[in-house]
Amino acid sequence: MIAGLVNLMLALLRLLWFLISTRVGNLLAAAGLLIGGLLWGMTSHQVHFQNAPTIAWFQDYSSDEGYDYVQINHSQQFYVIKDADFSPYPGGVFTDTQPRLLSLVYESDAQQPVELNLQNGERLTGSGYRVVAFSLVTRDGQPYTFTTADYRAYPRGFYDDHWPLATWLLLIGFAFLAWGLLGPLVLDLLLLRRGRVPGEEQVSTERAYRLLGRH
């Protein structure tokens, strides 16, 4: 396994050296960065928080990975609660307190497939939304509200802006493109300024200027 990791690292270093040190590598790196930056920036979108329908019935399915999958009103739609994202921490609240779920707010732009194997052998499948806030009342009548940091900061939703990072990718891509196209010329000019022509012996300053088109 260690040998495999070493070989992988060497291969990555060789690839990095190829992208940096060759003209073809520069142009390939530029294309990847420019396309990737543009696509990443275009994925920026408005994140909407939406209230779930009135909850007449619900069922919670807990997983060992710290997730709760809430099904309401006998639908195949699940609402996914990642315990670690919430304050206060809600782990075990559904099984320990036998609560009545009052409300639930979810991110309507973040639907994901749900596949869950239950201990009784049953398999749940459907689609789920990421939950950002929910309120409940325990069997003893104690109310609780759990919220994520996103919801506390932006209760009406927010714009998920990917352009800051995408801009850096685009700038680096343009730098690779410029160097790939103009780098050889710049190096040749530097050699000429030192009185040398690439691949040739020492030349005079007069000849170097003549090669540059200067008289």
SETI-157555 format. One record per residue (C-alpha): residue in three letters; x, z, y negated. Coordinates in Angstrom, 1 decimal, padded with zeros to 4 digits. Example, Ala and Ser with C-alpha at 12.3 -4.5 7.8 and 13.67 -1.06 7.14 Angstrom:
<sites>
SITE,aa,xx,zz,yy
SITE,ALA,012.3,007.8,004.5
SITE,SER,013.7,007.1,001.1
</sites>
This chain:
<sites>
SITE,aa,xx,zz,yy
SITE,MET,000.0,000.0,000.0
SITE,ILE,002.9,000.8,-002.4
SITE,ALA,004.5,-002.5,-001.6
SITE,GLY,001.3,-004.2,-002.4
SITE,LEU,001.0,-002.5,-005.8
SITE,VAL,004.6,-003.4,-006.6
SITE,ASN,004.0,-007.0,-005.7
SITE,LEU,000.9,-007.0,-007.8
SITE,MET,002.8,-005.5,-010.8
SITE,LEU,005.5,-008.1,-010.4
SITE,ALA,003.0,-010.9,-010.3
SITE,LEU,001.3,-009.6,-013.4
SITE,LEU,004.6,-009.3,-015.2
SITE,ARG,005.5,-012.9,-014.2
SITE,LEU,002.1,-014.1,-015.5
SITE,LEU,002.6,-012.2,-018.8
SITE,TRP,006.0,-013.7,-019.2
SITE,PHE,004.6,-017.2,-018.6
SITE,LEU,001.9,-016.7,-021.2
SITE,ILE,004.3,-015.4,-023.8
SITE,SER,007.4,-017.6,-023.2
SITE,THR,006.0,-021.0,-022.5
SITE,ARG,004.0,-023.4,-024.6
SITE,VAL,001.5,-024.1,-021.9
SITE,GLY,001.1,-020.3,-021.4
SITE,ASN,000.6,-019.8,-025.1
SITE,LEU,-002.2,-022.4,-025.2
SITE,LEU,-003.8,-020.9,-022.1
SITE,ALA,-003.7,-017.4,-023.6
SITE,ALA,-005.1,-018.7,-026.8
SITE,ALA,-008.0,-020.5,-025.1
SITE,GLY,-008.8,-017.3,-023.0
SITE,LEU,-008.7,-015.0,-026.1
SITE,LEU,-010.7,-017.3,-028.3
SITE,ILE,-013.4,-018.0,-025.8
SITE,GLY,-013.5,-014.3,-024.6
SITE,GLY,-013.6,-013.0,-028.2
SITE,LEU,-016.4,-015.4,-029.2
SITE,LEU,-018.5,-014.6,-026.1
SITE,TRP,-017.9,-010.8,-026.5
SITE,GLY,-018.9,-010.9,-030.2
SITE,MET,-022.1,-012.9,-029.4
SITE,THR,-023.2,-010.1,-027.0
SITE,SER,-023.8,-007.8,-030.0
SITE,HIS,-027.4,-006.8,-030.0
SITE,GLN,-030.0,-004.4,-031.3
SITE,VAL,-030.6,-001.4,-029.0
SITE,HIS,-034.3,-000.4,-028.9
SITE,PHE,-035.6,003.0,-027.8
SITE,GLN,-039.1,003.0,-026.5
SITE,ASN,-041.6,005.6,-025.3
SITE,ALA,-042.7,005.4,-021.7
SITE,PRO,-046.5,005.2,-021.0
SITE,THR,-048.6,008.4,-020.9
SITE,ILE,-047.4,010.2,-017.8
SITE,ALA,-050.3,011.1,-015.5
SITE,TRP,-048.2,011.3,-012.4
SITE,PHE,-044.4,011.3,-011.7
SITE,GLN,-042.0,011.6,-008.9
SITE,ASP,-038.3,012.4,-009.2
SITE,TYR,-035.6,011.2,-006.7
SITE,SER,-032.3,012.9,-007.1
SITE,SER,-028.9,011.5,-005.9
SITE,ASP,-025.7,013.2,-005.1
SITE,GLU,-023.9,011.2,-007.8
SITE,GLY,-025.7,013.1,-010.6
SITE,TYR,-028.6,010.7,-011.2
SITE,ASP,-032.3,011.2,-011.2
SITE,TYR,-034.6,008.3,-010.6
SITE,VAL,-038.1,009.0,-012.1
SITE,GLN,-041.1,007.0,-011.0
SITE,ILE,-044.2,007.4,-013.1
SITE,ASN,-047.9,006.5,-012.5
SITE,HIS,-047.1,005.0,-009.1
SITE,SER,-045.3,001.9,-010.5
SITE,GLN,-042.2,000.3,-009.1
SITE,GLN,-040.5,000.8,-012.4
SITE,PHE,-037.9,003.6,-012.4
SITE,TYR,-036.4,005.5,-015.3
SITE,VAL,-032.7,006.5,-014.7
SITE,ILE,-031.4,009.8,-015.9
SITE,LYS,-027.6,010.3,-015.8
SITE,ASP,-027.3,014.1,-016.0
SITE,ALA,-023.8,014.0,-017.6
SITE,ASP,-025.1,012.1,-020.6
SITE,PHE,-027.6,014.8,-021.7
SITE,SER,-027.5,018.0,-023.7
SITE,PRO,-028.4,020.5,-022.5
SITE,TYR,-027.3,019.6,-019.0
SITE,PRO,-030.4,018.9,-016.9
SITE,GLY,-028.9,018.9,-013.4
SITE,GLY,-031.4,020.3,-010.9
SITE,VAL,-034.2,020.9,-013.5
SITE,PHE,-036.7,018.8,-011.5
SITE,THR,-036.1,020.5,-008.1
SITE,ASP,-035.6,024.0,-009.4
SITE,THR,-038.4,024.4,-011.9
SITE,GLN,-041.1,022.1,-010.6
SITE,PRO,-041.9,020.9,-014.1
SITE,ARG,-044.6,018.8,-015.7
SITE,LEU,-043.0,015.8,-017.4
SITE,LEU,-044.4,015.4,-020.9
SITE,SER,-042.6,012.4,-022.4
SITE,LEU,-039.7,010.1,-021.8
SITE,VAL,-037.8,007.7,-024.0
SITE,TYR,-035.7,004.9,-022.6
SITE,GLU,-033.5,002.1,-023.7
SITE,SER,-035.6,-001.0,-023.3
SITE,ASP,-032.6,-003.4,-023.4
SITE,ALA,-030.8,-001.8,-020.5
SITE,GLN,-032.7,-002.7,-017.3
SITE,GLN,-030.8,-002.4,-014.1
SITE,PRO,-031.6,-002.8,-010.4
SITE,VAL,-032.3,000.4,-008.4
SITE,GLU,-031.6,000.8,-004.7
SITE,LEU,-031.7,004.3,-003.4
SITE,ASN,-031.6,005.6,000.2
SITE,LEU,-033.6,008.8,000.7
SITE,GLN,-032.7,011.5,003.2
SITE,ASN,-035.8,010.7,005.3
SITE,GLY,-034.5,007.2,005.8
SITE,GLU,-036.8,005.6,003.3
SITE,ARG,-035.3,003.0,000.9
SITE,LEU,-036.4,002.7,-002.7
SITE,THR,-036.0,-000.6,-004.5
SITE,GLY,-037.0,-001.7,-008.0
SITE,SER,-035.8,-001.9,-011.5
SITE,GLY,-034.8,000.9,-013.8
SITE,TYR,-034.2,001.7,-017.5
SITE,ARG,-031.7,004.1,-018.9
SITE,VAL,-033.3,007.2,-020.2
SITE,VAL,-032.1,008.6,-023.5
SITE,ALA,-034.5,011.6,-024.0
SITE,PHE,-037.2,013.4,-022.1
SITE,SER,-039.3,016.5,-022.5
SITE,LEU,-040.9,018.8,-019.9
SITE,VAL,-042.5,022.1,-019.3
SITE,THR,-041.4,024.2,-016.4
SITE,ARG,-043.7,026.0,-013.9
SITE,ASP,-043.2,029.2,-016.0
SITE,GLY,-044.4,027.4,-019.2
SITE,GLN,-040.9,027.1,-020.7
SITE,PRO,-040.5,023.8,-022.7
SITE,TYR,-037.3,021.8,-022.7
SITE,THR,-036.1,018.7,-024.4
SITE,PHE,-033.0,016.8,-023.2
SITE,THR,-031.3,014.1,-025.3
SITE,THR,-028.3,011.9,-025.2
SITE,ALA,-025.7,011.6,-028.0
SITE,ASP,-026.9,008.1,-028.7
SITE,TYR,-030.5,009.2,-029.2
SITE,ARG,-029.5,012.2,-031.4
SITE,ALA,-027.4,010.0,-033.6
SITE,TYR,-029.8,007.0,-033.8
SITE,PRO,-033.4,008.1,-032.7
SITE,ARG,-034.8,004.8,-033.8
SITE,GLY,-032.2,002.7,-032.1
SITE,PHE,-029.0,001.1,-033.3
SITE,TYR,-027.0,-002.2,-033.5
SITE,ASP,-024.4,-002.4,-030.8
SITE,ASP,-021.8,-004.3,-032.7
SITE,HIS,-019.1,-006.0,-030.6
SITE,TRP,-017.6,-008.0,-033.4
SITE,PRO,-014.8,-005.5,-034.5
SITE,LEU,-013.1,-005.8,-031.1
SITE,ALA,-014.0,-009.5,-030.8
SITE,THR,-012.4,-010.2,-034.2
SITE,TRP,-009.1,-008.8,-033.0
SITE,LEU,-009.3,-010.9,-029.9
SITE,LEU,-009.9,-014.0,-032.0
SITE,LEU,-007.0,-013.2,-034.3
SITE,ILE,-004.6,-012.7,-031.4
SITE,GLY,-005.9,-015.9,-029.9
SITE,PHE,-005.3,-017.8,-033.2
SITE,ALA,-001.8,-016.4,-033.3
SITE,PHE,-001.1,-017.7,-029.7
SITE,LEU,-002.6,-021.0,-030.7
SITE,ALA,-000.4,-021.3,-033.8
SITE,TRP,002.7,-020.3,-032.0
SITE,GLY,001.9,-022.7,-029.1
SITE,LEU,001.5,-025.6,-031.4
SITE,LEU,004.1,-024.8,-034.1
SITE,GLY,006.5,-022.6,-032.3
SITE,PRO,008.8,-025.3,-030.9
SITE,LEU,009.0,-026.9,-034.4
SITE,VAL,009.8,-023.5,-036.0
SITE,LEU,012.6,-022.9,-033.5
SITE,ASP,014.0,-026.4,-034.1
SITE,LEU,014.0,-025.9,-037.9
SITE,LEU,015.7,-022.5,-037.5
SITE,LEU,018.4,-024.2,-035.4
SITE,LEU,018.8,-026.9,-038.0
SITE,ARG,019.2,-024.4,-040.8
SITE,ARG,022.1,-022.9,-038.8
SITE,GLY,023.6,-026.4,-038.7
SITE,ARG,022.6,-027.2,-035.1
SITE,VAL,020.3,-029.6,-033.4
SITE,PRO,018.6,-028.3,-030.2
SITE,GLY,020.6,-029.5,-027.3
SITE,GLU,023.5,-030.8,-029.4
SITE,GLU,026.8,-029.4,-030.6
SITE,GLN,027.6,-028.1,-034.1
SITE,VAL,026.4,-030.5,-036.9
SITE,SER,027.1,-030.5,-040.6
SITE,THR,024.7,-029.1,-043.1
SITE,GLU,024.4,-032.7,-044.6
SITE,ARG,023.3,-034.0,-041.2
SITE,ALA,020.9,-031.2,-040.7
SITE,TYR,019.2,-031.9,-044.1
SITE,ARG,019.1,-035.6,-043.3
SITE,LEU,017.3,-034.8,-040.0
SITE,LEU,014.8,-032.6,-041.9
SITE,GLY,014.1,-035.5,-044.3
SITE,ARG,015.9,-033.7,-047.2
SITE,HIS,018.4,-035.7,-049.3
</sites>
